[in-house]
Amino acid sequence: MKRPLLVLAAALGVGQTAVVHATLRCADLPSPIYVAGSEAVLPLLRLLAPLLLADPDQATIVFQLRGGCAGVEAIVRDTDPQQCQQGGCIVGRATFYTQDGVAKSCELAAGGSHVHLAVSEVFARTCPGLGGGQPRGIVDLPGPVSPLVLVVPRESPERAIHAEEAHFVFGFGRLGGVTPWTNEEALLIQDERASTQVLLGLHIQVPPGRFKGVHAGADVIARLLTADSHAGLAFVPSALADARRNDIKILAYQAIGQRGAFFPDRTAASFDKQNVRDGHYPLWGYLHAVGRADPRDPERFASGQAQRLADLLLGRQALGGTDPLLHQVRAGLVPQCAMTVARADDHRPLVPYIPLAPCGCWFEKNVPMGQTRCRSCTDDTACGEGRCRRGFCEVR
């Protein structure tokens, strides 16, 4: 590779979800919870949606893909609960899942529908449309980790990409001169309000509004499969890419100042996110739940619907008798308790992190093709100086 001088939808293992259109008002669904933001949350929403519909306190997740920062902007600008402010609501059509997992569409209110919860891979203060600084009147809760991956068609001979190469590819396109990625029609991007593009831009030093390439729309992977098999390049959440590994190839990534390129997983064939969890693969963000704050309690959401869904997304509340963190794992995300590094801000480097109740061994066992070297246990007696957590001996 020549260099210039100087990545509600499918859960893991499921492909693109077809949407069955119908003339139906979203407001007529059972207790709709309106969600806007990043596609990274779709596998998790698809798992949770049927459980919420089957719950005695029934609710329907109604979502619209707007990009993570676009969803955050809708929350920040929605300051009047009685009417929609400009940019403060979602309009047109949205999608929901039936109890049997079929995706259908519905019509939002004519004047727009207030968003209960936004989901983004970056902190709200990172979103470029908000002018910097922490927006007032909102709750921004970091949840499970969502790695971002750069992907190419399966036929591509490329195996890795350096951050410096990605800088010239997405920052300059054809003029960047990085072969084979010189065909701008085969470079698939989002827009400056997509949190995936904001996140990648931070790591490769390209402003999110200056990416070169073609706007891919909702299904980036489908577009990539019809692009130039050698010059095609895109970026998507790993939760979506992992489900399509038979069709695409995830590139190893070498960060600025890093020696060597790393896959998010230990190998190209595993799903353990080992290199994400230990800091070798820094291209990731927390999946944030963002909503209007309760004026009486700024740590809680003003909307009960938002609080309920946020607690589910963050693994704080069980639903359907299943471990809430297991939903995260099955959706291709990494619970914070499985991490050994953390970040306090999207602009800051990773720092060592020791969870209060580590779950790395349990995580490794529960991913696809999962295996762990940790000792199984029923209590602390088998763990020496460690602790028995979720059936495995953890260091702490």
Number of C-alpha atoms within 10 A of each C-alpha: 10 9 13 12 6 6 25 30 27 21 25 22 16 13 15 14 15 10 15 11 13 10 10 14 15 24 17 11 15 13 16 18 24 27 30 30 31 27 29 31 31 20 24 25 28 23 20 24 23 21 19 18 19 14 12 8 9 14 21 24 26 28 27 23 23 23 28 32 32 27 32 38 24 26 26 21 17 22 14 10 8 8 14 18 16 10 16 23 24 24 16 13 19 21 24 27 24 15 16 9 17 16 18 20 21 22 20 23 16 9 13 19 19 25 26 28 28 32 35 32 35 26 27 31 18 21 25 18 14 16 10 11 10 14 17 10 17 22 22 25 19 20 25 24 23 25 27 26 28 22 27 31 25 17 13 17 12 18 15 19 18 19 19 20 22 26 20 25 28 29 22 19 21 20 13 18 18 21 16 17 24 21 21 19 18 23 27 25 24 25 20 22 23 26 33 32 26 26 25 26 21 15 19 21 17 22 17 25 16 13 24 20 23 15 15 18 13 13 14 19 26 16 16 24 16 11 19 18 16 18 20 24 31 24 24 25 23 25 29 30 26 21 20 20 16 10 15 20 24 27 22 23 24 23 21 12 9 13 9 12 18 22 23 30 18 15 14 15 12 17 19 25 24 21 17 24 25 18 19 23 24 23 21 24 26 24 26 30 27 31 30 27 20 16 12 9 9 14 13 19 25 20 16 13 17 24 20 15 24 24 16 20 24 21 20 14 15 14 15 12 7 11 13 20 24 19 24 24 21 19 25 32 28 28 25 25 19 23 25 19 19 22 16 11 13 20 13 9 12 17 11 11 15 14 15 8 16 23 24 27 23 23 23 21 16 16 21 15 11 14 15 15 10 17 13 18 17 13 14 16 12 15 20 11 11 14 20 23 22 18 17 25 28 24 17 15
